Amino acid sequence: MREQKVKICKGPGCKAWSSDRIARELLEIREALDLNEVRVCRVPCMKVCGGGASIRVNEKRKIVKLKEVGEILGALGINEAAAVA
């Protein structure tokens, strides 16, 4: 798997949508599955508020709104069943 950068907004609106929990769980999954090519970065407000935490996977992809860490796993191409095991 090539390196993938996951930017997770840490603005107040996204924190209300559990961006802190999503980042923490993604880091735990990354460590458990030894996915060193996945970089998780907390970034200032992306100015795309409402509807979920703002997440950007890699530089060229659009910002997506997420409510659960499982949604980002799909975007990264990680099997959710493997992440839970």
C-alpha positions in Angstrom: 0.0 0.0 0.0 1.4 3.4 -0.9 1.6 6.1 1.8 -1.7 7.8 2.5 -2.2 11.0 4.5 -5.4 11.4 6.5 -6.1 14.9 7.6 -8.7 15.2 10.4 -10.1 18.6 11.3 -9.7 19.7 14.9 -12.0 22.7 14.7 -14.9 23.1 17.3 -17.6 21.9 14.9 -15.7 18.7 13.9 -14.9 18.1 17.6 -18.6 18.1 18.2 -18.9 15.3 15.6 -16.3 13.3 17.5 -13.2 14.1 15.3 -11.0 13.5 18.4 -12.4 10.0 18.8 -12.2 9.2 15.1 -8.5 10.3 15.1 -7.7 8.3 18.2 -9.4 5.1 16.9 -7.7 5.4 13.5 -4.3 5.7 15.3 -5.1 2.6 17.4 -6.1 0.7 14.2 -3.0 1.9 12.4 -0.8 0.6 15.2 -2.7 -2.7 15.7 -2.4 -3.5 12.0 1.1 -2.1 11.6 0.0 0.3 8.9 3.0 2.6 8.9 2.1 4.0 5.5 -1.0 5.6 6.9 -0.3 9.1 8.4 -2.9 10.6 10.6 -2.6 14.4 10.9 -4.8 16.8 12.9 -5.3 20.1 11.1 -6.9 23.4 11.9 -10.5 24.0 10.8 -11.1 23.2 7.1 -14.0 25.6 6.9 -16.4 22.9 5.8 -18.5 22.7 8.9 -21.6 20.6 9.6 -22.8 17.1 8.9 -19.8 15.2 10.4 -16.1 15.5 11.0 -14.2 16.9 8.0 -11.6 14.4 6.7 -9.3 14.6 3.7 -7.5 11.5 2.4 -4.4 12.5 0.4 -4.0 15.9 -1.1 -6.1 15.6 -4.2 -9.2 14.0 -2.8 -12.2 16.0 -1.7 -13.1 16.7 1.9 -15.6 14.1 3.2 -17.8 14.2 6.3 -17.6 11.2 8.6 -19.3 10.2 11.8 -17.6 6.8 12.4 -14.0 5.6 11.9 -15.3 2.7 9.8 -16.1 5.1 7.1 -12.5 6.3 6.7 -11.3 2.7 6.6 -13.3 2.1 3.4 -11.8 5.3 1.9 -8.3 3.9 2.7 -9.1 0.5 1.3 -8.7 -1.3 4.7 -11.0 -4.2 5.4 -13.1 -3.2 8.5 -13.2 -6.9 9.6 -9.4 -7.0 9.7 -9.3 -3.7 11.7 -11.6 -5.2 14.4 -9.7 -8.5 14.7 
